[in-house]
């Protein structure tokens, strides 16, 4: 997926000159070894870049401002090898504008019992230095991620790698531009919101276009372009005709090919990374975009149905954060539809009219052409499949009028109990943690939407960290959730985030 940048993370080690040049040489050598070994671990999604030891106000300030100016720097990892006076960090931290991680570690894993002396103690005092540094960051109210543990421990490196993806989400948020084709669905509350405040808070640009302006791009698609893409469809997907004549079926699929090509040209030319459509305003389009939108999502574009620009931006954001995950299982727009309330088999059937990303598909994907009551157009072609199984995270960004809230629900995706041959859409089936009853009640109390941005490849912690970096409220629904505590949390948050 294109982001336009080869992101890196800087590693900044703090110290001072109290213990002489020999100590500082050891500090530099130790931090170089840490950076080298982390990069060699194969566990980090992005490169770590070593920076010279920071020992003065001027150098700290200069380094942080250089990080601000470097477009490839996505964040700074800080570590106090020795004692580092916290006042030295104030101006640099005040001027720093990117994600920050505080690695609380030390070079040696074990105390050298037989040889330890005061020289060793003075040089290796991260337990002291990191607390001094941590105090000033807390006093200044600066959001940062704290990771504690031995630097060469796989769990510690994994936590740093996980945070890196959150940091990329923070950096890329300000580059998300959402194209609204038509407007929000009439009289629907949760999918709308304050677009100006969203640009202030997240950096998102949300622009509206008349549907026929994008339809003009579809009209300009050549028969040769459509034919080439149809060949790709027929090679990649199963075609389920449902009794339709093969030639007639192909005509319907060809319409979606034209929409995909035209929409993508429009989005690339206008530099948009997410799109919303609305079935109530299709202009001169022959079909509601279905297969076309699904394919665009699989290429990394965000999408939201019925004008839901917040979810479209979140889908794009989460796709960026999950890009390059090993054995990725997918990220998609999703909607809650109907429940299974049989004891022991509780869950929510997830789908949408058409637009679910095939990145989450389990096995071969098929194409079907079936009538759709929404949109008053000819039967649209769509990709159909069932989703993969396993843990995932569903998020809902809502506008409460005076603030944004990100609701984050850990979910367990399962196989549907039986086939659904008469349902011609892509589906997923999941049980929200801690249970359907508690999870659904918590979601409703928190004001969660019926649309979600869903991913198998991101964690609750990553999304919570993103919300914290954006200085917005987050509400977590997982196996630790109980309703009494949640209600109190919502009351406290109404004060803390007002």
Order of alpha helices (4+ residues) and beta strands (2+ residues): beta-alpha-beta-alpha-beta-alpha-beta-alpha-alpha-beta-alpha-beta-alpha-beta-alpha-alpha-beta-alpha-beta-alpha-beta-alpha-beta-beta-beta-beta-beta-beta-beta-alpha-beta-alpha-beta-alpha
